[in-house]
């Protein structure tokens, strides 16, 4: 007796999990706008299940048809799949609502303590230790070359190689007592760099 009861409960649970609705896609616009065309569409499904209900989604050009049991939904799917309603050929798919809960085999929403904005901490963690920065690299070759600079000459501080450019310094010449003071140097106007002329293509031959 217990085995029969368990079998009945299992069968009823399986029947309840089967889809009882259809999604009808690629509906013509006239079904949403014309009441007569919509009534013709509904009458076709009501002939299979008089208790069927309809939900329309105009922006997605589809409708949901809810049936009283899985068998009627399957029958309607086989009857009306790839059928013509108006000027379009529709497709029918079995579907059912997804119930999210502890007993459903789906991912659960995250816990509330994990719902926070990702932002830098206000203070470092207790075990955080600042890392010591490395000492800057000092090139004594460059320092010695800078010490040997002579005014008015060009000095190559670092020769060029295949992986890096060279460093060349042009030292300005020192002026004597006739050097322009800094207060008058502000009035000196620097010449503007000439704008390069666009390259012209070869003249067309006659």
Backbone as CSV, one residue per row, in Angstrom:
resi,resn,N_x,N_y,N_z,CA_x,CA_y,CA_z,C_x,C_y,C_z
1,UNK,0.834,-1.212,0.000,0.000,0.000,0.000,0.862,1.253,0.000
2,UNK,1.926,1.198,0.794,2.826,2.351,0.826,3.525,2.540,-0.504
3,UNK,3.896,1.431,-1.141,4.568,1.528,-2.437,3.654,2.138,-3.486
4,UNK,2.356,1.792,-3.445,1.421,2.378,-4.402,1.254,3.873,-4.169
5,UNK,1.229,4.283,-2.896,1.100,5.712,-2.590,2.315,6.481,-3.060
6,UNK,3.518,5.918,-2.832,4.729,6.589,-3.276,4.790,6.688,-4.792
7,UNK,4.327,5.642,-5.482,4.326,5.666,-6.945,3.368,6.723,-7.471
8,UNK,2.198,6.849,-6.807,1.240,7.871,-7.231,1.792,9.279,-7.001
9,UNK,2.456,9.476,-5.856,3.034,10.797,-5.593,4.142,11.118,-6.580
10,UNK,4.948,10.122,-6.916,6.021,10.358,-7.885,5.467,10.696,-9.255
11,UNK,4.407,9.967,-9.660,3.814,10.236,-10.968,3.150,11.598,-11.014
12,UNK,2.493,11.981,-9.895,1.863,13.308,-9.858,2.909,14.411,-9.869
13,UNK,4.058,14.180,-9.179,5.118,15.175,-9.199,5.743,15.305,-10.568
14,UNK,5.891,14.174,-11.276,6.445,14.230,-12.634,5.501,14.943,-13.582
15,UNK,4.191,14.675,-13.438,3.216,15.348,-14.298,3.178,16.845,-14.033
16,UNK,3.361,17.227,-12.771,3.336,18.656,-12.455,4.545,19.381,-13.010
17,UNK,5.680,18.671,-13.170,6.889,19.302,-13.679,6.919,19.401,-15.196
18,UNK,6.012,18.706,-15.894,5.985,18.768,-17.350,5.428,20.112,-17.817
19,UNK,5.904,20.614,-18.931,5.435,21.928,-19.416,3.977,21.887,-19.826
20,UNK,3.267,22.958,-19.477,1.842,23.078,-19.807,1.556,24.326,-20.635
21,UNK,2.577,24.890,-21.238,2.375,26.126,-21.992,3.175,26.068,-23.275
22,UNK,2.726,26.872,-24.236,3.400,26.999,-25.523,3.831,28.441,-25.724
23,UNK,4.983,28.617,-26.363,5.419,29.925,-26.839,5.338,29.897,-28.353
24,UNK,4.507,30.748,-28.904,4.303,30.830,-30.351,5.064,32.048,-30.852
25,UNK,6.050,31.828,-31.723,6.915,32.902,-32.204,6.594,33.269,-33.649
26,UNK,7.172,34.413,-34.066,7.043,34.926,-35.442,5.590,35.219,-35.801
27,UNK,4.860,35.820,-34.871,3.471,36.194,-35.144,3.424,37.450,-36.009
28,UNK,2.443,37.504,-36.854,2.260,38.674,-37.709,1.741,39.850,-36.884
29,UNK,2.039,41.060,-37.352,1.630,42.256,-36.608,0.116,42.400,-36.569
30,UNK,-0.587,41.846,-37.550,-2.039,41.988,-37.586,-2.709,41.225,-36.441
31,UNK,-2.066,40.206,-35.909,-2.657,39.476,-34.783,-2.696,40.348,-33.533
32,UNK,-1.745,41.252,-33.390,-1.725,42.145,-32.235,-2.612,43.375,-32.437
33,UNK,-2.831,43.754,-33.686,-3.553,44.996,-33.960,-5.002,44.775,-34.367
34,UNK,-5.304,43.645,-34.972,-6.651,43.368,-35.467,-7.327,42.372,-34.526
35,UNK,-8.450,42.777,-33.926,-9.158,41.903,-32.992,-9.710,40.661,-33.677
36,UNK,-10.144,40.786,-34.914,-10.688,39.632,-35.623,-9.603,38.596,-35.891
37,UNK,-8.412,39.049,-36.312,-7.305,38.123,-36.545,-6.843,37.479,-35.233
38,UNK,-6.880,38.246,-34.165,-6.496,37.698,-32.867,-7.493,36.653,-32.393
39,UNK,-8.791,36.889,-32.673,-9.816,35.927,-32.289,-9.657,34.634,-33.087
40,UNK,-9.303,34.730,-34.360,-9.073,33.534,-35.169,-7.879,32.745,-34.633
41,UNK,-6.844,33.457,-34.208,-5.667,32.789,-33.638,-6.034,32.064,-32.341
42,UNK,-6.818,32.701,-31.503,-7.195,32.084,-30.229,-8.158,30.928,-30.430
43,UNK,-9.061,31.045,-31.407,-10.028,29.957,-31.637,-9.334,28.664,-32.036
44,UNK,-8.200,28.772,-32.746,-7.484,27.562,-33.150,-6.968,26.802,-31.935
45,UNK,-6.483,27.498,-30.921,-5.976,26.830,-29.719,-7.093,26.465,-28.759
46,UNK,-8.173,27.271,-28.749,-9.303,26.935,-27.886,-10.014,25.670,-28.347
47,UNK,-9.870,25.323,-29.626,-10.462,24.075,-30.104,-9.751,22.869,-29.492
48,UNK,-8.487,23.028,-29.096,-7.760,21.943,-28.435,-8.058,21.935,-26.949
49,UNK,-8.057,23.117,-26.306,-8.323,23.220,-24.865,-9.198,24.455,-24.647
50,UNK,-10.490,24.276,-24.352,-11.380,25.447,-24.164,-10.968,26.338,-22.999
51,UNK,-10.158,25.820,-22.078,-9.746,26.646,-20.931,-8.388,27.310,-21.140
52,UNK,-7.878,27.316,-22.346,-6.561,27.917,-22.604,-6.619,29.427,-22.415
53,UNK,-5.515,29.984,-21.947,-5.394,31.435,-21.776,-4.198,31.928,-22.588
54,UNK,-4.178,33.246,-22.881,-3.197,33.799,-23.810,-2.529,35.024,-23.199
55,UNK,-1.232,35.143,-23.453,-0.447,36.320,-23.094,0.321,36.753,-24.334
56,UNK,0.167,38.042,-24.702,0.783,38.539,-25.936,1.977,39.436,-25.600
57,UNK,3.026,39.296,-26.438,4.238,40.108,-26.315,4.529,40.690,-27.689
58,UNK,3.987,41.886,-27.910,4.048,42.478,-29.243,5.467,42.802,-29.667
59,UNK,6.270,43.327,-28.752,7.630,43.720,-29.125,8.477,42.519,-29.531
60,UNK,8.140,41.336,-29.004,8.889,40.138,-29.355,8.172,39.301,-30.412
61,UNK,7.053,39.795,-30.924,6.241,39.121,-31.950,5.961,37.675,-31.568
62,UNK,5.536,37.484,-30.313,5.230,36.127,-29.856,4.106,36.164,-28.834
63,UNK,3.557,34.994,-28.543,2.476,34.862,-27.572,2.702,33.595,-26.764
64,UNK,2.179,33.619,-25.547,2.244,32.445,-24.663,0.826,31.906,-24.500
65,UNK,0.663,30.607,-24.725,-0.634,29.942,-24.610,-0.530,28.947,-23.458
66,UNK,-1.360,29.133,-22.431,-1.352,28.283,-21.246,-2.469,27.246,-21.338
67,UNK,-2.127,25.969,-21.142,-3.091,24.878,-21.227,-3.320,24.276,-19.840
68,UNK,-4.345,23.463,-19.735,-4.702,22.865,-18.442,-3.844,21.650,-18.110
69,UNK,-3.220,20.999,-19.111,-2.382,19.839,-18.843,-1.307,19.729,-19.922
70,UNK,-0.351,18.866,-19.650,0.782,18.709,-20.561,0.368,18.049,-21.875
71,UNK,-0.553,17.098,-21.820,-0.957,16.393,-23.038,-1.582,17.331,-24.061
72,UNK,-2.446,18.246,-23.584,-3.072,19.197,-24.514,-2.034,20.167,-25.082
73,UNK,-1.060,20.571,-24.266,-0.016,21.466,-24.768,0.825,20.783,-25.827
74,UNK,1.124,19.497,-25.615,1.889,18.748,-26.614,1.104,18.574,-27.903
75,UNK,-0.194,18.300,-27.775,-1.036,18.145,-28.965,-1.073,19.436,-29.783
76,UNK,-1.249,20.570,-29.097,-1.293,21.848,-29.807,0.050,22.169,-30.443
77,UNK,1.137,21.778,-29.799,2.468,22.037,-30.368,2.646,21.289,-31.680
78,UNK,2.208,20.025,-31.731,2.331,19.252,-32.962,1.367,19.744,-34.041
79,UNK,0.211,20.247,-33.643,-0.779,20.686,-34.630,-0.392,22.002,-35.298
80,UNK,0.103,22.958,-34.512,0.264,24.321,-35.019,1.711,24.718,-35.283
81,UNK,2.666,23.853,-35.003,4.044,24.193,-35.337,4.223,24.248,-36.851
82,UNK,4.868,25.311,-37.336,5.074,25.561,-38.772,3.753,25.740,-39.513
83,UNK,2.756,26.266,-38.803,1.475,26.587,-39.441,1.440,28.070,-39.777
84,UNK,0.545,28.429,-40.689,0.412,29.824,-41.123,-0.713,30.491,-40.361
85,UNK,-0.394,31.606,-39.720,-1.384,32.472,-39.085,-1.192,33.855,-39.679
86,UNK,-2.163,34.279,-40.476,-1.993,35.529,-41.192,-1.012,35.331,-42.332
87,UNK,0.008,36.177,-42.388,1.000,36.089,-43.465,2.316,35.481,-43.004
88,UNK,2.381,34.965,-41.779,3.623,34.409,-41.242,3.460,32.946,-40.880
89,UNK,4.557,32.217,-40.968,4.627,30.834,-40.497,5.199,30.855,-39.088
90,UNK,4.469,30.298,-38.136,4.844,30.405,-36.730,5.571,29.145,-36.287
91,UNK,6.302,29.272,-35.187,6.954,28.149,-34.531,6.392,28.023,-33.126
92,UNK,6.231,26.796,-32.635,5.682,26.525,-31.310,6.708,25.770,-30.481
93,UNK,6.880,26.200,-29.221,7.824,25.573,-28.308,7.149,25.368,-26.961
94,UNK,7.360,24.206,-26.372,6.861,23.947,-25.030,7.690,24.715,-24.011
95,UNK,7.022,25.291,-23.025,7.727,26.066,-22.014,6.939,26.035,-20.719
96,UNK,7.591,26.434,-19.635,6.946,26.535,-18.337,7.727,27.543,-17.499
97,UNK,7.075,28.150,-16.511,7.776,29.147,-15.694,8.861,28.504,-14.850
98,UNK,9.947,29.245,-14.649,11.055,28.784,-13.821,10.835,29.288,-12.407
99,UNK,10.745,28.374,-11.460,10.540,28.716,-10.055,11.891,28.648,-9.356
100,UNK,12.359,29.771,-8.853,13.642,29.839,-8.164,13.387,29.696,-6.679
101,UNK,13.942,28.686,-6.079,13.764,28.449,-4.649,14.754,27.438,-4.148
102,UNK,14.624,27.091,-2.880,15.566,26.152,-2.281,15.424,24.760,-2.871
103,UNK,14.221,24.401,-3.334,14.021,23.063,-3.867,14.234,22.964,-5.362
104,UNK,14.389,24.081,-6.063,14.555,24.054,-7.509,16.018,23.825,-7.863
105,UNK,16.295,23.062,-8.934,17.691,22.803,-9.325,18.291,23.953,-10.115
106,UNK,18.287,25.133,-9.551,18.827,26.311,-10.207,19.737,27.049,-9.240
107,UNK,20.507,27.976,-9.775,21.379,28.783,-8.941,20.547,29.712,-8.071
108,UNK,20.925,29.844,-6.822,20.223,30.717,-5.889,20.832,32.104,-5.906
109,UNK,20.068,33.125,-5.545,20.634,34.472,-5.461,21.738,34.529,-4.408
110,UNK,22.679,35.455,-4.545,23.756,35.543,-3.555,23.223,35.962,-2.193
111,UNK,23.949,35.580,-1.150,23.549,35.950,0.189,23.673,37.461,0.379
112,UNK,22.899,37.979,1.325,22.833,39.429,1.493,24.156,39.997,2.001
113,UNK,24.924,39.211,2.758,26.179,39.763,3.266,27.213,39.922,2.168
114,UNK,26.978,39.309,0.982,27.901,39.454,-0.130,27.502,40.582,-1.075
115,UNK,26.399,41.241,-0.814,25.927,42.310,-1.692,26.505,43.640,-1.219
116,UNK,27.687,43.970,-1.707,28.320,45.235,-1.353,29.075,45.743,-2.575
117,UNK,29.317,47.045,-2.573,30.039,47.669,-3.670,31.533,47.393,-3.524
118,UNK,32.181,47.154,-4.643,33.623,46.917,-4.629,34.316,48.280,-4.578
119,UNK,35.005,48.568,-3.484,35.689,49.842,-3.308,36.959,49.595,-2.507
120,UNK,37.930,50.479,-2.622,39.165,50.288,-1.855,38.898,50.416,-0.364
121,UNK,39.641,49.698,0.469,39.409,49.773,1.917,39.777,51.140,2.470
122,UNK,39.091,51.527,3.544,39.387,52.821,4.168,40.746,52.823,4.833
123,UNK,41.216,51.695,5.319,42.515,51.588,5.958,43.107,50.240,5.587
124,UNK,44.440,50.095,5.626,45.044,48.809,5.259,44.700,47.735,6.264
125,UNK,44.724,46.484,5.859,44.449,45.379,6.785,45.481,45.326,7.908
126,UNK,45.172,44.646,8.995,46.107,44.624,10.132,47.462,44.034,9.781
127,UNK,47.527,43.042,8.902,48.782,42.384,8.597,49.490,42.983,7.388
128,UNK,49.002,44.127,6.895,49.614,44.720,5.710,50.908,45.437,6.076
129,UNK,51.948,45.225,5.291,53.254,45.843,5.510,53.674,46.516,4.218
130,UNK,54.133,47.758,4.338,54.570,48.496,3.159,55.844,47.884,2.595
131,UNK,55.908,47.755,1.283,57.092,47.188,0.636,58.150,48.263,0.457
132,UNK,59.400,47.897,0.703,60.514,48.829,0.525,60.795,49.012,-0.960
133,UNK,60.879,50.283,-1.375,61.154,50.573,-2.775,62.629,50.360,-3.068
134,UNK,62.887,49.923,-4.281,64.272,49.692,-4.683,65.012,51.019,-4.882
135,UNK,66.313,50.996,-4.672,67.122,52.190,-4.860,67.201,52.555,-6.341
136,UNK,67.186,53.841,-6.670,67.289,54.225,-8.083,68.648,53.862,-8.663
137,UNK,68.632,53.514,-9.923,69.872,53.154,-10.610,70.635,54.413,-10.993
138,UNK,71.907,54.448,-10.654,72.765,55.588,-10.949,73.798,55.154,-11.972
139,UNK,73.802,55.847,-13.096,74.788,55.567,-14.135,75.955,56.526,-13.961
140,UNK,77.089,55.995,-13.491,78.262,56.843,-13.281,78.874,57.292,-14.590
141,UNK,78.633,56.552,-15.650,79.129,56.991,-16.951,78.454,58.291,-17.374
142,UNK,77.143,58.377,-17.134,76.426,59.607,-17.490,76.869,60.760,-16.596
143,UNK,77.104,60.475,-15.325,77.543,61.547,-14.432,78.915,62.081,-14.818
144,UNK,79.827,61.207,-15.170,81.150,61.659,-15.584,81.100,62.414,-16.903
145,UNK,80.187,61.985,-17.809,80.068,62.705,-19.079,79.476,64.090,-18.868
146,UNK,78.548,64.226,-17.930,77.982,65.547,-17.636,79.033,66.475,-17.025
147,UNK,79.937,65.927,-16.244,80.986,66.758,-15.640,81.967,67.270,-16.677
148,UNK,82.102,66.584,-17.792,83.048,66.985,-18.833,82.416,67.838,-19.924
149,UNK,81.200,68.264,-19.725,80.542,69.070,-20.761,81.257,70.401,-20.945
150,UNK,81.399,70.800,-22.196,82.030,72.084,-22.532,81.041,72.916,-23.318
151,UNK,80.935,74.205,-23.024,79.964,75.052,-23.746,80.265,75.109,-25.230
152,UNK,79.201,75.117,-26.018,79.327,75.226,-27.454,79.681,73.949,-28.159
153,UNK,79.746,72.853,-27.482,80.109,71.579,-28.101,78.971,70.566,-27.953
154,UNK,79.050,69.534,-28.758,78.070,68.452,-28.715,78.703,67.249,-28.031
155,UNK,78.005,66.723,-27.057,78.531,65.612,-26.277,77.554,64.438,-26.374
156,UNK,78.094,63.286,-26.655,77.303,62.060,-26.703,77.415,61.356,-25.348
157,UNK,76.327,61.399,-24.594,76.338,60.796,-23.268,76.212,59.287,-23.324
158,UNK,75.412,58.823,-24.269,75.183,57.374,-24.348,75.085,56.995,-25.821
159,UNK,75.930,56.099,-26.273,75.883,55.736,-27.700,74.608,54.976,-28.041
160,UNK,74.176,55.114,-29.261,72.968,54.418,-29.719,73.273,52.952,-29.972
161,UNK,72.250,52.121,-29.808,72.370,50.686,-30.056,71.146,50.229,-30.835
162,UNK,71.108,48.943,-31.120,69.979,48.423,-31.895,68.696,48.387,-31.093
163,UNK,68.767,48.467,-29.763,67.574,48.377,-28.926,67.186,49.687,-28.256
164,UNK,68.073,50.720,-28.273,67.761,51.981,-27.614,68.468,53.118,-28.313
165,UNK,67.877,54.307,-28.255,68.505,55.458,-28.922,69.671,56.009,-28.102
166,UNK,70.458,56.816,-28.752,71.565,57.466,-28.061,71.125,58.753,-27.387
167,UNK,71.953,59.242,-26.455,71.684,60.485,-25.726,72.764,61.482,-26.102
168,UNK,72.355,62.584,-26.738,73.277,63.627,-27.186,72.842,64.947,-26.580
169,UNK,73.804,65.684,-25.993,73.520,66.956,-25.343,74.247,68.057,-26.093
170,UNK,73.523,69.113,-26.437,74.094,70.308,-27.058,74.153,71.393,-25.993
171,UNK,75.346,71.770,-25.577,75.543,72.743,-24.511,75.556,74.150,-25.099
172,UNK,74.792,75.048,-24.508,74.746,76.436,-24.975,76.049,77.141,-24.618
173,UNK,76.426,78.094,-25.462,77.630,78.874,-25.207,77.370,79.917,-24.130
174,UNK,78.383,80.173,-23.339,78.273,81.176,-22.290,78.586,82.554,-22.871
175,UNK,77.799,83.580,-22.482,77.995,84.947,-22.948,78.767,85.725,-21.897
176,UNK,79.401,86.771,-22.361,80.171,87.603,-21.446,79.317,88.632,-20.747
177,UNK,79.887,89.823,-20.585,79.166,90.872,-19.862,78.006,91.443,-20.631
178,UNK,77.978,91.251,-21.980,76.874,91.773,-22.768,75.670,90.846,-22.775
179,UNK,75.613,89.931,-21.843,74.475,89.003,-21.794,73.195,89.755,-21.449
180,UNK,72.133,89.440,-22.124,70.855,90.114,-21.903,70.311,89.706,-20.550
181,UNK,69.959,90.649,-19.676,69.410,90.285,-18.366,68.089,89.533,-18.528
182,UNK,67.740,88.826,-17.492,66.516,88.018,-17.542,65.275,88.882,-17.641
183,UNK,65.325,90.094,-17.042,64.126,90.926,-17.068,63.800,91.420,-18.458
184,UNK,64.839,91.523,-19.355,64.577,91.943,-20.738,64.365,90.747,-21.663
185,UNK,64.706,89.571,-21.188,64.569,88.405,-22.066,63.115,88.060,-22.335
186,UNK,62.203,88.535,-21.486,60.790,88.219,-21.693,60.235,88.882,-22.932
187,UNK,60.848,89.999,-23.376,60.348,90.689,-24.555,60.862,90.123,-25.858
188,UNK,61.770,89.171,-25.802,62.318,88.588,-27.023,61.291,87.643,-27.625
189,UNK,61.008,87.828,-28.896,60.022,87.002,-29.575,60.721,85.876,-30.312
190,UNK,60.333,84.671,-30.024,60.940,83.511,-30.664,60.337,83.302,-32.043
191,UNK,61.157,82.952,-33.019,60.604,82.720,-34.363,59.729,81.473,-34.372
192,UNK,58.629,81.590,-35.104,57.703,80.474,-35.197,58.189,79.445,-36.203
193,UNK,58.022,78.197,-35.858,58.433,77.116,-36.757,57.548,77.111,-38.003
194,UNK,58.191,77.059,-39.144,57.430,77.091,-40.400,56.618,75.816,-40.559
195,UNK,55.425,76.013,-41.086,54.559,74.877,-41.334,55.052,74.091,-42.539
196,UNK,55.195,72.767,-42.431,55.682,71.997,-43.579,54.677,72.018,-44.711
197,UNK,55.211,72.140,-45.924,54.355,72.149,-47.106,53.953,70.724,-47.449
198,UNK,52.703,70.505,-47.827,52.280,69.142,-48.188,53.011,68.633,-49.408
199,UNK,53.318,67.348,-49.373,54.004,66.732,-50.505,53.076,66.641,-51.694
200,UNK,53.589,67.037,-52.855,52.786,67.014,-54.072,53.129,65.764,-54.881
201,UNK,52.112,65.169,-55.453,52.300,63.964,-56.257,52.938,64.293,-57.603
202,UNK,53.350,63.275,-58.298,53.954,63.506,-59.623,52.972,64.125,-60.590
203,UNK,53.477,65.039,-61.375,52.621,65.730,-62.349,52.092,64.749,-63.378
204,UNK,50.836,64.940,-63.699,50.217,64.037,-64.673,50.781,64.304,-66.050
205,UNK,51.157,63.248,-66.715,51.710,63.394,-68.073,50.597,63.505,-69.061
206,UNK,50.821,64.334,-70.059,49.808,64.517,-71.099,49.791,63.296,-72.001
